[in-house]
Amino acid sequence: MLVRPAVPADRRFIEDLGRRTSMSSVAAFRKAGEAAVAEKYAGLVAFAYDRSHAALVAEEDGTRAGFILMLDDLPDDVTGDVQAFVAYMAVEPELRGRGIGAALLAAAEDEARKRGLSYIALMVTEENRAARDLYERAGYVTERRLLCKIL
């Protein structure tokens, strides 16, 4: 497996795979339609590409298998420290469980270190157990929680 910097031709892959997997970012109790979530994902990609970021693509046997999109200029909302922030990561559903996500995460961490950043943060839904397990195995800890209530 190879993890490499994204090139302009990869943007369509990032847009497509992210759109296809974006519902995994929505908690089951939220009533969100796929079209609305896909539109918000497209906005996230545009936001990331308009600012300082790193986009990395994983390839397996010469085929794109996943990506990670990391911002490097967003301050932590509590301390103000500039940190790396994983805006989105996705692996092709049929290729999950092969270490692709772990390789992407490790590559993003290396890139963040190269950019002089001391922290990397991300958000994950409570229900996404597979992703949470990946992040915990990689040494991520819960710093704070977003609590929601249906009204």
C-alpha positions as CSV (number, residue, x, y, z in Angstrom):
1,M,0.0,0.0,0.0
2,L,1.1,3.5,-0.8
3,V,0.0,6.8,0.8
4,R,0.9,9.8,-1.3
5,P,0.0,13.5,-1.5
6,A,-3.1,14.1,-3.6
7,V,-2.7,15.6,-7.0
8,P,-5.4,17.8,-8.7
9,A,-6.8,14.7,-10.5
10,D,-7.6,13.1,-7.1
11,R,-10.1,15.8,-6.1
12,R,-12.9,14.1,-8.0
13,F,-12.1,10.8,-6.1
14,I,-12.1,12.7,-2.8
15,E,-15.4,14.3,-3.6
16,D,-17.0,11.0,-4.7
17,L,-15.8,8.7,-2.0
18,G,-16.6,11.3,0.7
19,R,-20.1,11.8,-0.7
20,R,-20.7,8.1,-0.8
21,T,-19.6,7.6,2.8
22,S,-20.8,10.9,4.3
23,M,-23.9,9.4,6.0
24,S,-21.5,7.6,8.4
25,S,-20.9,11.1,9.9
26,V,-24.5,11.4,10.9
27,A,-25.9,10.1,14.2
28,A,-28.8,7.7,13.8
29,F,-31.1,10.0,15.8
30,R,-30.6,12.9,13.4
31,K,-33.1,13.1,10.6
32,A,-30.9,14.1,7.7
33,G,-31.3,13.2,4.1
34,E,-28.5,12.0,1.9
35,A,-28.7,14.9,-0.5
36,A,-28.4,17.4,2.3
37,V,-25.5,15.6,3.9
38,A,-23.8,15.3,0.5
39,E,-24.2,19.0,-0.1
40,K,-22.6,19.8,3.3
41,Y,-19.7,17.4,2.5
42,A,-19.2,19.2,-0.8
43,G,-19.0,22.5,1.2
44,L,-16.5,21.0,3.5
45,V,-14.2,19.9,0.6
46,A,-14.5,23.4,-0.9
47,F,-13.7,25.0,2.5
48,A,-10.6,22.7,2.9
49,Y,-9.3,23.3,-0.6
50,D,-9.6,27.1,-0.1
51,R,-7.2,27.1,2.8
52,S,-4.0,25.5,3.9
53,H,-4.5,21.7,4.0
54,A,-3.0,18.4,3.2
55,A,-4.9,15.8,1.1
56,L,-3.4,12.3,1.1
57,V,-4.5,9.4,-1.0
58,A,-4.0,5.7,-0.2
59,E,-3.5,3.3,-3.1
60,E,-3.6,-0.5,-3.0
61,D,-2.4,-2.3,-6.1
62,G,-2.4,1.0,-8.1
63,T,-6.1,1.7,-7.3
64,R,-7.2,4.6,-5.1
65,A,-8.5,3.1,-1.8
66,G,-9.0,6.0,0.5
67,F,-8.1,9.5,1.5
68,I,-7.6,11.9,4.4
69,L,-8.2,15.6,4.3
70,M,-6.4,17.5,7.0
71,L,-6.5,21.2,7.8
72,D,-3.4,22.7,9.3
73,D,-4.4,26.3,10.2
74,L,-7.4,25.9,12.5
75,P,-6.9,26.9,16.1
76,D,-8.3,24.8,18.9
77,D,-11.6,26.5,20.0
78,V,-10.6,26.4,23.7
79,T,-6.9,27.0,23.9
80,G,-6.3,28.9,20.6
81,D,-3.4,26.6,19.8
82,V,-3.0,25.9,16.0
83,Q,-3.4,22.3,15.4
84,A,-3.9,19.8,12.6
85,F,-7.5,18.8,12.2
86,V,-8.7,15.8,10.2
87,A,-11.7,17.3,8.3
88,Y,-12.6,13.9,6.7
89,M,-11.2,10.5,6.1
90,A,-12.7,7.7,4.1
91,V,-11.8,4.2,2.8
92,E,-13.7,2.4,0.1
93,P,-16.2,0.2,1.9
94,E,-15.1,-3.0,0.3
95,L,-11.4,-2.3,1.3
96,R,-12.0,-1.6,5.0
97,G,-10.2,-3.7,7.6
98,R,-6.9,-3.9,5.6
99,G,-5.0,-1.2,7.4
100,I,-5.7,1.6,4.9
101,G,-7.3,3.9,7.5
102,A,-4.4,3.4,9.9
103,A,-1.9,4.1,7.1
104,L,-3.7,7.3,6.2
105,L,-3.9,8.5,9.8
106,A,-0.2,7.8,10.3
107,A,0.7,9.7,7.2
108,A,-1.4,12.7,8.3
109,E,0.3,12.7,11.6
110,D,3.7,12.7,9.9
111,E,2.6,15.6,7.7
112,A,1.4,17.5,10.8
113,R,4.7,17.0,12.5
114,K,6.5,18.2,9.3
115,R,4.4,21.4,9.5
116,G,5.4,22.0,13.1
117,L,2.1,21.2,14.7
118,S,1.9,19.7,18.2
119,Y,-1.6,18.3,18.1
120,I,-4.0,16.6,15.7
121,A,-7.7,16.4,16.4
122,L,-10.7,15.0,14.7
123,M,-14.4,14.3,15.3
124,V,-16.2,11.0,15.1
125,T,-19.8,10.0,15.8
126,E,-20.3,7.9,18.9
127,E,-21.9,5.2,16.8
128,N,-19.0,4.7,14.4
129,R,-17.3,2.0,16.5
130,A,-14.9,0.9,13.8
131,A,-13.5,4.4,13.4
132,R,-13.4,5.0,17.1
133,D,-11.5,1.7,17.6
134,L,-9.0,2.8,14.9
135,Y,-8.4,6.1,16.5
136,E,-8.0,4.6,20.0
137,R,-5.5,2.0,18.6
138,A,-3.6,5.0,17.2
139,G,-3.4,6.7,20.6
140,Y,-6.3,9.2,20.3
141,V,-8.1,10.1,23.5
142,T,-11.4,11.8,24.1
143,E,-10.8,15.4,25.0
144,R,-14.4,16.6,25.2
145,R,-17.8,15.5,24.0
146,L,-20.5,17.2,22.0
147,L,-23.8,16.3,23.7
148,C,-27.1,16.6,21.8
149,K,-30.7,16.3,22.8
150,I,-33.7,15.7,20.5
151,L,-36.3,18.4,21.1
